[in-house]
Amino acid sequence: MTSQATTPSRYYLTTPIYYVNARPHLGHAYSTIVCDAIARRKRALGIDTWFLTGTDEHGQKIERSAKLANRTPQEFATAIAGEFRGLWDQLGLSYDDFIRTTEERHKRGVQELFATLRDRGYIYKGSYTGQYCVSDEAWVDVAPGAPCPDCGRVTETVSEENYFFKLSAFERKLLEFYEANPGFMQPESTRREVLSFVRGGLKDLSVSRASFTWGIPVPDDEKHVVYVWLDALANYITALGYGSDDPADQARFAKFWPADMHLIGKEISRFHCVYWPAFLMAAGIPVPRSVRANGWLLFDQGKMSKSRGNIVRAETVQAILGADALRYFLLREIPFGQDGNFSFDALVQRYNGDLANGYGNLVSRVVNMVHKYFGGVVPAAGAETAAEIALRTHTESTLAEFGPLFDDLNFSEALKSIWVLVAETDGYLTANAPWKKPTDRTDADHAALQARVLATAAEAIRVITALLYPILPDAAAKVWRQLGLGELQDAAKSSFLTQLAWGGLNAGTHFTEPAPLFPRAEKDAVERMQNLEDENSRSAVEAASGGTANPEPSAPKSAAIAAPAEKPAPKAEPAAAPVAAAPVAPPAASAEPAAPQVPPESLAPGGSSPQITIDDFVKVELRVAQVLVAERVPKADKLLRLEVDLGYEKRQILAGIAQYYEPEKLIGRKIVIVANLAPRKMRGLESNGMLLAASLPDGAPVLASFLEEVPLGARLK
């Protein structure tokens, strides 16, 4: 089976559908902005384009998160899906459809696909015992108690009756397909990873779950729900109308499928490049034409994610610099397919250097001079000199270069080529200085130079603006109006990019009044964005906890945690002595863990502990967790192995508290952990975090806890 050549008259592209376990952040926005830019360019080229995005709302993780939030799964999913759709609308993204996997149209299509696979002999019933990663909603081939090889979180041992898909039957077919379609999956790193996975041998895949209910029921067997990845991947066809009896839906599916491009995050390449084409082949449905994986957006030296606590929200950047600034930075700064770093400093530098001082300043200079010298009417350029021929030639070269670079998703180089043209146009203006009349030049000669230079520069700006439209839609629309060309949206609907060539700005065109495009960002822009992001994070914790994010501690001032210490029975009188907080740290690998000890002098205010700055403190990520499993570690009298739930993930933590706490009495208890501590191995087990506790004078630890109800994952600040 081979993929089909791209049909030039229509184009279908999709974002990943985003899992509703957390509010959207900049990493989600990046993928969706890339798709939006592609869709805008395709439409402006006269290609009938369908741009799909949406949310993935089923699975065990959502069911558990909803329970912790004291909501039904549907209420929980609806709230987060609303956050995604609201942000996409706020950013002005031009999606054609937003699919939710809880919609009836999706449920109908998934059940149709499942039934088709079963009827064609590719699904059978069996039983399975193995390790399941709830965070990734995936079965993984590891030993019991071992972490997930993809995300590192603790896996769960699951035994249940399941339906299985005969994935093993498609190993050879997939390899043949990849060989026949070398461009199916990109970048090359993704292609190598997928090929290695398939060549390593494919096992049949469980495609149902029976241990929870939040999912789409398997047709004719409602004891099972459809595996969340079969459910989620099917959105690409159910959104078009697969499984519908409506002729309009059937016509849309026939028109737009197969997809021209699935744009995904690189961490889900296996699902899209192995499972998805195998499902489709088995169902007799054409395979997508390409899957393109973008890299991770890195912040604070790590992948931007809720679990790391290092997310930045798109709203923060939009509020200070605008949506176009965010779009430009992401597409210019990050070569597509590679990991890219985000920082507020780099964003402001790029904004001021490229947008304010570059493109924005060029437009302002030319528009203002046309108003000043020609009453806002474009003059006739007259005969070209060598300078005008050079600028026209460069502009035509950029026109020819930009399209192929953009269509190959090489946005960074495409934008670089435009900014070289911006710089050359600006240099052309400076070299000819239409605002300056030499003493040896007649008025007529100077007026002719002004007309020639300003008309030429304005024409270069028109071409630059047209090319920039998919990346800077708001700014480009403002410039288009200033150039007297009307509404850019109307031009885009008329396929204006197909007629884009030098000479389109006619003499006599009336410019509108100049307006600010990219006001220079002030020195405090970085600080304002950081403060706004801190406020967003604080508000999220307050909303989750139902109170202030930073309550005054009721313990003595020497305590280092913002929560009262709850003591194990028998209770000690809290006023007996001030208690300093001390973490229950993993012991050295070579020794049996000892109970935490605190020097007596540290128990009194004004002790010898060194002072730290707020910058030191904010590096420590304290989060609320709940103990799911507690058991003694063999041959380690003082060590307990805990599995804790942070709401967004589960972890294994080793703690030297076995002398003070009975394991079974810890189960279900909410505690505080240091969530960003580097992992350590002890007794052959990996510990991913550290408990927080006060230490009594006799060395007994007192785990930090709460009097009020606090949601899992809430961060202490």
Residue, then its C-alpha position, 0 to 999 in steps of 0.5 A: m500500500t502506498s500513500q497518494a500524491t498530494t491533491p493540489s485542489r484540497y489540503y487536510l491537516t491536523t494538530p495532535i488532539y490535546y489531552v485534557n489533564a491540564r490547561p494549555h501552555l506554550g508547547h500546545a500553542y506551538s503545534t497549533i500555531v504551526c498548523d495555523a500558519i500552514a492553513r493560512r498559506k494554503r488558503a491564500l494559494g487557492i487550496d481548499t483547506w480543512f484544519l482540525t484541532g481538538t481535545d482527547e478526553h477519555g482514559q484512566k488518567i482523566e477518570r482519576s483526575a476528575k475524582l480528585a477534583n471532585r467532578t465527574p469526568q465529563e465536567f472535568a473534560t469540558a472545563i479543560a476543553g473550554e480552556f483550549r478552545g478559548l485560547w485558540d480563539q483568543l490567539g485568532l487561530s483559523y481552525d475549521d473544526f474542533i473535535r472533542t472525543t466525548e462528542e456523539r459523532h466521535k463515539r459513533g465513528v470509533q464504534e464503527l471503526f472497532a466493529t470494522l476491525r473486528d468483522r475483518g478478523y483483526i480484533y480478538k478477545g484474550s487476557y493480559t497481565g502487564q505493566y500499564c503507564v497511566s500517564d501515557e495511557a500505554w502498555v509497556d514492556v518492563a518488569p513490575g515496579a519498573p518505571c515507564p521507559d518513555c516518561g519515567r513514571v511508575t507503572e501499574t501491574v494490570s491483569e484483565e480480559n481485553y480485546f487485542f488488535k493483530l498488530s503483529a500481522f502488519e510488521r512486514k506491511l508497515l516496513e514495505f509502506y515506509e520503504a515505498n513512502p520515504g517522506f511519510m514520517q519526518p524528521e529523519s530522527t523520527r523515521r529512524e526511531v519508528l523503523s527501529f521499533v518496527r524492526g524489533g518486532l511487533k506484538d499484538l496490541s490491547v485495544s480495550r480496557a475493562s478496569f474502568t469505565w471512562g471511555i467509549p463502550v466496545p460495540d456489543d460488549e459494554k463491559h469494555v471501553v475502547y483503548v484510549w489511543l485507538d479512540a484518540l487516533a480515530n478523531y482524524i476521520t470521525a471529525l470528517g464524518y466517518g461513521s455518519d449516515d449524513p450525506a454531507d458528512q460522507a461527502r466531506f470525508a470522501k473529499f478530504w481523506p486521506a490527511d495530507m499532514h498529521l502534525i504531532g509532538k515527537e513523543i507520540s510518533r510511535f502511535h501515529c506512525v505504527y498503530w494508526p497506519a496499521f489500524l487504517m490498513a486493517a480497516g481498508i481505509p487509505v493511510p495519511r500522506s505524512v506525519r511530521a513531528n515537531g520537537w519539544l519547547l524547552f524552558d528552564q533546561g527542560k521540556m515544557s510540561k505541567s509535571r515539571g512546573n516549567i510551563v509558560r502560558a501563551e496568554t502571558v506573551q500575548a498580553i504584553l507583546g501580542a499574538d503576532a510576536l509569539r507566532y514570529f518568535l516560535l517560527r523564526e527561533i525554533p527550526f521545525g523538528q528540533d527542540g527549541n529554547f524559549s526565554f522571555d529575554a530571547l523573545v524581547q530581543r527578537y521582538n525589538g530587533d526584527l519586528a520593532n526596529g526591522y519590519g515595523n520601522l521600515v513600514s513606518r518610514v515609507v508610509n510616513m514619507v509617502h504621506k509627507y511628500f506625496g499626500g499619501v498617494v503612491p507616486a509613479a516610480g519612473a525609470e529604474t536605475a541599477a539600485e531599483i533593479a537590484l532590489r527588484t531582483h532580490t525581491e523576486s529571488t525571495l519570492a521564489e525561495f520562500g515558498p519551497l522553504f515554507d512548504d518544507l516546514n523550514f519556517s526559520e530559514a524562510l523568515k530569515s530570507i524575508w528579513v534579509l530583504v527587509a534589511e536590504t530595503d532599509g539599506y536601499l532607503t538609507a543609501n538614497a535618502p529621499w528625505k535629504k536634498p543635496t545642494d547640487r540636485t534640482d527640485a525636479d530631480h529630487a522629486a523624481l528620486q523621492a517618487r522612484v525610491l518610495a514607490t520601489a520601497a513600498e512595492a517591496i513592503r507589499v511583497i514582504t507583507a504578503l509573504l508574512y501574512p501566514i505568520l503575522p496575520d494581524a500585523a500584515a492586515k494592518v500594513w495591507r490597509q496602510l498600503g491602501l490595498g483593503e482587507l487582507q482577509d478578502a485578498a487571501k480568499s481570492s488566492f492573492l498569493t498565486q498572483l504575487a509578483w513585482g509591480g502590484l502596487n499601482a501608482g495613484t493608490h491612496f495610503t491610509e493613515p500610518a498606525p503603530l505596528f510593533p511599539r518597541a518593548e520597554k526594558d521592563a517587558v521581561e519582568r512584566m511577563q515573568n510577573l504575569e506568569d507567576e501570577n497565573s501560576r499562583s492563581a491556578v494553585e489558589a483556584a485548585s486549593g480554594g484559598t490563598a496559594n501562600p497561607e501563613p504557617s501556623a508552625p513556628k517561624s523557623a519551619a520551612i513549609a507553609a503548612p502545619a505539621e501533623k504528628p503521628a500518634p501519640k501526639a506531642e504537645p506542639a508548644a513543647a519546642p519550636v520545630a524546624a522543618a527537615p526533609v526526609a532525604p534518601p540515604a547514601a547508597s552505601a549505607e542503610p538509611a538513618a532517621p533525619q537528624v537536626p542540630p539542636e541549634s537549628l531549632a531556635p530562631g536565629g540559628s546557624s542556617p545560612q540565609i537564601t534568596i528568593d531565587d534559591f527558594v523558587k528552585v525547590e518545587l514543593r507539591v502535594a501528593q497522596v500515598l498509594v502504596a507503602e511497603r518496607v524494603p527488604k533488608a533495609d529496616k529503616l527504608l520504606r518504598l512509597e508510590v505517590d500520586l501527584g494528580y498528573e503523574k505517579r512516582q516512586i519515592l524511598a524514605g527513611i521513616a520505617q521506624y516511625y510510620e507503619p506502612e499501611k497507615l500511610i496509604g491514602r495520606k496527603i503529604v508534601i514532596v520535593a518534586n524536582l529532586a534529581p533521581r537516586k538509586m538505593r537498594g536497586l530501586e530509584s527514588n524520584g523525590m523527597l518527603l518533607a517533614a519536621s524533625l522533633p528533638d529526638g530525631a523523629p520525623v513529622l510528615a507535613s500535612f494539611l488541615e484543609e482539603v488541597p488537590l493533588g499536585a498543588r504547588l507550595k510557594 
